[in-house]
Amino acid sequence: MLELAILFFVIAIIAGALGATGVAGFTMAIAKWLVLIFVVLAIVSLLL
């Protein structure tokens, strides 16, 4: 899950550098949600 978030973050950086702000914003939002899900699942797995 974290690997996907890093991948989407890299895609967002590349798209932002190339001027595709719509794609960059969309992929950044996906990366943000994936990191949030990863953190929640990591906390749950540590507690159980």
C-alpha positions as CSV (number, residue, x, y, z in Angstrom):
1,M,0.0,0.0,0.0
2,L,2.8,2.4,0.9
3,E,4.6,1.5,-2.4
4,L,1.5,2.6,-4.3
5,A,1.3,5.8,-2.4
6,I,5.0,6.5,-3.3
7,L,4.3,5.7,-6.9
8,F,1.3,8.1,-7.1
9,F,3.4,10.8,-5.4
10,V,6.2,10.4,-7.9
11,I,3.6,10.5,-10.8
12,A,2.2,13.7,-9.2
13,I,5.6,15.3,-9.1
14,I,6.4,14.4,-12.7
15,A,2.9,15.6,-13.9
16,G,3.3,18.8,-12.0
17,A,6.7,19.4,-13.5
18,L,5.3,18.9,-17.0
19,G,2.4,21.3,-16.4
20,A,-0.4,18.8,-16.1
21,T,-1.9,20.3,-12.9
22,G,-5.2,18.3,-13.1
23,V,-3.4,15.0,-13.3
24,A,-1.0,16.1,-10.6
25,G,-3.8,17.1,-8.2
26,F,-5.7,13.9,-8.8
27,T,-2.7,11.6,-8.3
28,M,-1.7,13.6,-5.2
29,A,-5.1,13.1,-3.7
30,I,-4.9,9.3,-4.4
31,A,-1.5,9.2,-2.8
32,K,-2.8,11.1,0.3
33,W,-5.6,8.6,0.7
34,L,-3.3,5.6,0.3
35,V,-1.0,7.0,3.0
36,L,-3.9,7.6,5.3
37,I,-5.2,4.0,4.8
38,F,-1.7,2.6,5.3
39,V,-1.3,4.5,8.6
40,V,-4.7,3.3,9.9
41,L,-4.0,-0.3,8.9
42,A,-0.5,-0.1,10.5
43,I,-2.0,1.2,13.8
44,V,-4.7,-1.4,13.8
45,S,-2.2,-4.2,13.2
46,L,0.0,-2.9,16.0
47,L,-2.9,-2.9,18.4
48,L,-4.1,-6.4,17.6
